[in-house]
Amino acid sequence: MKVSIVGGSGYAGGELLRLLLWHPHVEVAQVTSESMAGDYVYAVHPNLRGHTKIKFTSASELQPCDLLFLALPHGEAQKRIAHFAGMAERIVDLSGDFRLKDPALYERWYGHPHAAPDWLGKFAYGLPELHRADLQQARYASGVGCNATAVNLAVYPLFKADIVDRQRGVIVEVKGGSSEGGNKSSPDSHHPERAGVVRSYAPVGHRHTAEVIQEMALGGQAPAVHLSATALDTVRGVLSTCHLFLKSPLTEKDLWKVYRQAYNSEPFVRIVKEQRGNYRYPEPKILAGSNYAEVGFALDESTGRVVALGAIDNLMKGAAGSAVQSMNVMCGFDEKAGLQFPGLHPV
């Protein structure tokens, strides 16, 4: 199957290309970049040196293919979606342009009206653990917010089982590395300013909150979601710490059943809750480069508070990895194809 990448010079585009070059069922036809057109892709993705001779082309030179990955900055894909749909039977968009189904919700959280609101309902949300059946029938899949994914996978079993108080909702602290901000430098990403920080950059108002509200509205009732985001002195990785309150008393054994029922058959979700060792709970560090998500939990029986934890590599399960996994589901490939790298330890 021939696939192409539009906007392949960023970090997510580079990870996407890395995965697709070793995918058993696809051939990468083109990778576009306006600023790098004519240069080899390894000029900006040096880890691919010696593995491919593909050169960047301009989007104006894009040829029809079987599936098109869009890795453009937020707000760009929606402006040209009809054109891109004419270039490929299937599309997987990594940006935030088609994640939200409600145009009003999009405008509230992204600060401007959607340029193609009629297209929002055509995209399946690209997280197979929650929308596998939708993706199997879909021609178009949206990207996933990396912070939202770390939260959604952590708390999904609890909302699915309907055992937590939706009115009290979920209080979330998300911590992430610098690659969340992309490969364009800015004053806050300048090394002397970023190094060594534990910086609260979005105590309220982070746009990924909208995805948690949307995806956890199981049964039609959206929970209250209170999300704060903190920047860490790391490059990759997201850790979500989510506080929820049980409707009625349960034990840790009960919660184990809830999480196992949700995830025992999921190829990329690992339930992590160990009694000893350094890695007793989810840890982003050991997931670098992998499509795995780790989820875990702890219970304070005296207050009925559950702390749900989720860890991912933001460039993989939070972007390129979920995109390739969605492609696999959409096209009927083995869902694990091209995605079985387990991560590194130590790193």
N, C-alpha and C positions, 0 to 999 in steps of 0.2 A: 504494500500500500504506500503510495506517495504522499508525504506530508511536507508542509513548509511552515516556517516560523516567521511571522511578521513582528519585527521589533526584537531581534535576537542579540543585541549588544549589551543588554542589562544583565544583572545577576540571575534573575529568574530565567531569562532567555538562554543564558549559558548553561544553567542546570538542565533545562529542557533539552538542549542540544546534546549534552553529555548523555542523558538517558536514551534519547532516540537513536544515537549513533550505534548503540549496542542492543537496540530492541530487535527481537528476532523477526518481527512481522512488518517492519516499516523501512522505507528508504527516504532519507531527508533530501528533498529536491532543491529547496532554496531557503536561505536565511536572509532577511532584509535588515538593513540599517541605513538610514539616510546619511549619518555622519561618517560611517565606516565603509560605504559602498566602494567596492573594488579591492578591499583588503581581505586577507585571510581571516577566518573567524578566530584563529588562535592568536591573532594580534591582541584581542581583548579577553580571550579565554585561554590563557597559556597552558592550562592543564590538558588541553586538547591537541597541543603541539605533537606532530608525528602520528596523529590518529585520523586526521581529515584534511583534505585539500579544498574544502568548500570556501568560497569567497562570499562576503556580503554583497547583496545586490540592493538596488533601490526598490521601494515598494511599487514604483511605476513599471518595473520589469517583472512583476509577479505573474506567474503562469498558473493556469488551473491545476488543481491537485485533488486528491481524495479527501484530505482532512487538513484544515488550516488551524494552526495555533496562533492566537493573537497575544503578544506579550508587550503591548503598547502601554504608555503611561495612562493612568486613570483619566477618563473623559474622552480619549481619542477613538476607541473602537466604536462607540455609539454613533459617532459622526459619520462613519463609513460602513456601517454594518451591512447595509443592502448591497454595497459593492463587494464586500468580502464574501457574502453569502452566494454571490454569483460566481465566485472563484472556486468554491469547494462545496461538496455535498454536506460535509460536517464541519463544525467549528467548535473549538475549545478556546474560550477567552480567559486569560489569567487575571485580567484587571477587575476592578470593582464595578464595571459598567452594568453588568446584568445579574448581579447577585441578589438584588432586592426585587420582589415582585410588585410592590406597591409604588407607583410613581410619586405619590405624596411622601412616602417614607424615604425614598431616594432624595427628593428635594430637601427634606428636613435635615438629613445627615450629611449630604454632600454639598449643600449650599447653592444649588442651581437646578433648574428643571432638567429632566432627562431629555436628550435630543432625539431619542427613538423609543418613546414609551410603549408603542405597540409591540416592540420586540421583547419586552421584559417577560411576558408570559410564555415565550417560545423557548426559553432557556431553562434547562434543569440545573438545579444547584449542584455544583461539582464535587460533592462529598459522598462517595459511594456508600459509606457506612450508614448514611441517613437516607439516601435517595437512589439506591441501586436500581430499583424497579423503574423509576423515572428515566434514569440514564440508559437503561436497556432499550427504551423506546425513543430516545431523544436524538435529534440531529444537532442540537446545540447545547453546550454545557458551559456554565459560568465558572469563573474562578472562585476561590474561597479566600476569605481574609485569614491571614496567619494567626492573629490573636484570637479571632472568632473560632477558628478550628481548635485551638488549644483549649478553649472554654467549652465549646459544644461537645467535643468528644468526652471531656471530663464529666459533664453534668447530664448528658443525654440519658444514660440509664436511669437516673433518678427521676427525671421528668417523664420518661416513657412509662415507668412503673407507677407514676402518679403518687409518689410517697412524700413529696416535699411541698411546703406551703408556697403556692404561686404568688400570693399577695405579698408576702415578705420577700419572695423572689430570691435572687442570688446576688451576693456581693463579691466582686471579683477584683483581684490584683493580678495584672499580667506584666511579666518582666521579659524584655526582649533585647536582642543584640542589634548592632549597628546596621547590619545588612537589611533590616526591615525598611530602612530609609532609602534603599536603592543605591545606584552607583554614581549619582550626581552629588558632588560635594556641596556643603552649605556651612554657614558659620557654626552651627551646632554640631556638625560632624567633623570639623577640623580637629586633628588629633590632640592638640593641647587642651581643647575644650571637652573632647569626648573621653579621653583616657581617664580611667579611674573613677568614672561617675557611677552613682546610683541616683538617677535623675527622674523625678516625677514630671513627665512632659504632658500628660493628659489626665489629670485627676478626675475630670468629667469630660463628656462630650466626644470620646473617641468613636469614630464612625463605625468601627467593627461591632459596637454595641448593637447596632441595628440588625446585624446578622444573627446574633444570639437571640434577640427578641423574636425575629422571624422564625428561626429554626426550632426554638423551644416552645413555640405556640402549638404544642401537640394537643389535639382535641379541640383546638380553636381558641383556647385561652392563653394569651401571651403572658409570661411572667414579668414581674418587675426585674429589671437588670441594672445593676449599679457597677460600672466598670471603670477602673483606673489603670493607667499604663505607665510603666517605669522603664527607663533606658538603663542598660547595664554595659559594663566594659567588656563585652564579648562581641564576636562577629555574628555567629549563628545561634539560633535557639530561642524558643519561647517556653516559658513556664507559667501556667495559670494556676492560681490558688483561689478556689471558689468556696464561699461559705453559704450553706443552705440550711433550712430548718425543717425537720421531719414533721409530718402531720400528726403522727402518733409514735409512741416508743418502738424502736427496733434495735436489734443487736448487730454486731459486726458480721455475724454469720448470715443474717438476713441480707445485709448489703453485699456480701460476697455473692449470694445467689442472684441479686439484681444485676450486678456487673457481669457475671458469667453468662447469664441469660442473654444479655445484650451483645457480648463480644466474643464468646467462645468460638464462634465460627468465622470471625473476622480475621483475614490474613495479615493485616497491618496494625492491629491494636494489641498491645501487650498490657495486661493487668499487672501492676507492680505494687506489691505490698508485702515486703519481707520482714522477718523478725530481727535480722541482724545484717551487718555489713554496711558499706558506704552507700550503696545504691538501694536503699530500702523503699524509696518512693521514686516517682518519675523524675528523670534527669535529662535535660536537653543535651548535655555534653556528649553523651555516648550515642546520640542519635544523628550526629553530624553526617550529612551525605546520604541518609537513609530515608525511606518513606514510612518508617514506623512511627506510630504514636504510642506513648506510654500514658496510662491512666492509673490512678490510685485513689485511695480515700482513707480518711480517719474519722472516727466517731467519738464525740463527747456525749456519752449517754446521760450525763447529769443535766445537760441543757438541750439535748436533741439536735445539736449542731453537727452537720456533716461537712467536713472539709474535703472537697473533691479536687484532685490535682491532675493536670494534663501537661505533657511535654512533647514538643515536636521540633524538628528543624524547620524554621520558617520558610526557607527556600525550597524545601522538598514537600513534606506533607502539607505545608502552608502555601504551596505554590506549584512548582513544576511536577513534583511527585503526584499530587492529587490530580493534576491535569492529565498526566500519562495514565494513571489508574482509571480516570473517567473515560479516556479514549479506549482503554482495554475493554471496559464494560460496554461502551457504546458499540464497539465493533465486534464483540463476541470473542475476543482473545482471552487467553488465560489472564485473569485479573492481576497476577503477580508478574507478568512478563515485563522484563526490563527493570524490575524494581526490587530485587531480592537482596541487594547489598545490606548487611545488617548493622552498619555503623562500626566505629573504631573504639578500641580501648587498649591502652591509654591513648589519649589524644591531647 
